[in-house]
Amino acid sequence: PATNVAEDSFVDKAKEKTVPSGRRYMRHIPQPIMDSVQKIRPHVEVQPGDSDFRIKLGAKFPDFDWSATKQGINRFHHLLDRLKGDLTVMICWPRNFDPVATTELMGCLKFLPDLRQRRVSMIGMSCDGVESLGQWVKYAMSLSDSDEDSGFTMIADRNLNIAATLGLLPSDTAGHDTCPARGLFVIGKDKTLRLSMQYPTTTGLNFAEILRVLDSLILTKDFKLATPANWQQRQRLILDPKVSKTDASKFDNLAIQSLPSGKEYLRWVDCPKLKWFEEEVSPASPLDVEEWEPLSPAGKGQQEIRGKEPVEDKDAWCLSCGCGP
């Protein structure tokens, strides 16, 4: 968003996207000519998180306490159940109105029909205040020409408790930069971490890659199949070495690749047919809007409460979709 004197020459070439607020944070420039030897931008040393949770495949994802404005105390795992996704994608952003994060939020809104076809839910989180989060989502909808009824669960984490619980930031976050609180998690139906990606704030997510790995997770969920390097949708897959010859013969177009060792562990088969490989993406259906709020630290450990209106907590806001009643 900011430019210094050395970068002023870029400003004249910038093409701005107009946002409802009139803020000038969405500026695009042509790709500059890179030096043959480009210096790597140094990163500020980040204090490691002290959460019990570690970003490790197969680890149980934390079950946060939440306060729903209309439904009392709730739990993060309960939210996952209500979303009813076979998988859930959770994206964490360090702040609202960050230009790279804004393009990612726009991408998420366009991404939703593809996720619905795969029975995948989405949750977003930003380490910022609730008031500006609502504005940020509306601006992203405007820029991406998204329907006002479309959306996904967005949570504000101004007090940074969630980021600390996920191990993205240390628990003593006062005065710390929130840039490290940036990541993508894929959570399984069993509440375990199936995949994670962590990009720096200067590198935007690749949604084609996210779809690719989601399709890989879906196709390989029973561990009989695996996707090779550079695999793309519809391409042939590899059979797990533990699959017997009898079971291997049941797959379409089984081919065993010759190897110098003579071992038959590289076996190729056709990709199973998935309906979203063949069909057009259906238009997004209208979704309900609902508010969600995380509990303050003092509220941890409370049991689920129904029918009581909790005290308004301005640290969270949620544009929720697919949660149901």
URTA-V827660 format. One line per field, one symbol per residue. ss: DSSP state (@ for helix, = for strand, . for the rest). A space follows every 10 residues. Layout:
BEGIN
ss->???
END
This chain:
BEGIN
ss->....@@@@@@ @...==.... ......==.. .......... .......... .........= ....====.. .====@@@@@ @@@...==== ===.....@@ @@@@@@@@@@ @@@@@@@..= ======...@ @@@@@@@@@@ @@@....... ..====.... @@@@@..... .......... ..======.. .======... ......@@@@ @@@@@@@@@. ....==.... ......===. ....@@@@.. ....==.... ......===. ....@@@@.. .......... .===..@@@. .......... .......... .....
END
